[in-house]
Amino acid sequence: MLQWICANIGTILICLILTVAVVLIIRSLIRQKKQGKSSCGCGCAHCAMHGSCHAQK
């Protein structure tokens, strides 16, 4: 088992780093959603779906 870990340490580290990055991105998106912010980062004034994706406030 230790030999397999040593042989694949690079792949294991890259997978861990990518997993952490994905978790942080998802966490950020969830926080933005709870705060009522848009996920696209721009206003809806020029969007083709204006008024359809967000409830009128």
C-alpha positions as a Markdown table, in Angstrom:
| # | Residue | x | y | z |
|---|---|---|---|---|
| 1 | Met | 0.0 | 0.0 | 0.0 |
| 2 | Leu | 2.8 | 2.4 | 0.9 |
| 3 | Gln | 4.5 | 1.7 | -2.4 |
| 4 | Trp | 1.3 | 2.5 | -4.3 |
| 5 | Ile | 1.0 | 5.8 | -2.5 |
| 6 | Cys | 4.6 | 6.7 | -3.2 |
| 7 | Ala | 4.2 | 5.8 | -6.9 |
| 8 | Asn | 1.0 | 7.9 | -7.2 |
| 9 | Ile | 1.8 | 10.9 | -4.9 |
| 10 | Gly | 1.6 | 13.4 | -7.7 |
| 11 | Thr | -1.8 | 12.3 | -8.9 |
| 12 | Ile | -3.1 | 12.2 | -5.3 |
| 13 | Leu | -1.9 | 15.7 | -4.6 |
| 14 | Ile | -3.4 | 17.1 | -7.8 |
| 15 | Cys | -6.8 | 15.4 | -7.0 |
| 16 | Leu | -6.8 | 16.9 | -3.5 |
| 17 | Ile | -6.0 | 20.4 | -4.8 |
| 18 | Leu | -8.7 | 20.2 | -7.4 |
| 19 | Thr | -11.2 | 18.9 | -4.8 |
| 20 | Val | -10.5 | 21.7 | -2.5 |
| 21 | Ala | -10.8 | 24.3 | -5.3 |
| 22 | Val | -14.2 | 22.8 | -6.3 |
| 23 | Val | -15.5 | 22.9 | -2.7 |
| 24 | Leu | -14.4 | 26.5 | -2.3 |
| 25 | Ile | -16.2 | 27.5 | -5.6 |
| 26 | Ile | -19.4 | 25.7 | -4.5 |
| 27 | Arg | -19.2 | 27.3 | -1.1 |
| 28 | Ser | -18.8 | 30.8 | -2.7 |
| 29 | Leu | -21.7 | 30.2 | -5.0 |
| 30 | Ile | -23.9 | 29.1 | -2.1 |
| 31 | Arg | -23.0 | 32.2 | -0.1 |
| 32 | Gln | -23.8 | 34.5 | -3.0 |
| 33 | Lys | -27.1 | 32.8 | -3.5 |
| 34 | Lys | -28.0 | 33.3 | 0.1 |
| 35 | Gln | -27.1 | 37.0 | -0.1 |
| 36 | Gly | -29.3 | 37.4 | -3.2 |
| 37 | Lys | -26.5 | 38.1 | -5.6 |
| 38 | Ser | -26.6 | 37.0 | -9.2 |
| 39 | Ser | -24.3 | 34.2 | -10.2 |
| 40 | Cys | -23.3 | 35.9 | -13.5 |
| 41 | Gly | -22.0 | 39.1 | -11.9 |
| 42 | Cys | -23.7 | 41.5 | -14.3 |
| 43 | Gly | -27.0 | 43.2 | -14.2 |
| 44 | Cys | -30.1 | 41.8 | -15.8 |
| 45 | Ala | -31.0 | 45.0 | -17.8 |
| 46 | His | -29.6 | 43.7 | -21.1 |
| 47 | Cys | -30.2 | 40.0 | -20.6 |
| 48 | Ala | -32.6 | 38.1 | -22.9 |
| 49 | Met | -34.2 | 36.4 | -19.9 |
| 50 | His | -34.7 | 39.7 | -18.1 |
| 51 | Gly | -37.5 | 39.3 | -15.6 |
| 52 | Ser | -37.8 | 35.6 | -16.1 |
| 53 | Cys | -35.1 | 34.2 | -13.8 |
| 54 | His | -35.5 | 36.5 | -10.8 |
| 55 | Ala | -38.7 | 37.3 | -8.9 |
| 56 | Gln | -39.7 | 41.0 | -9.1 |
| 57 | Lys | -38.8 | 42.8 | -5.9 |
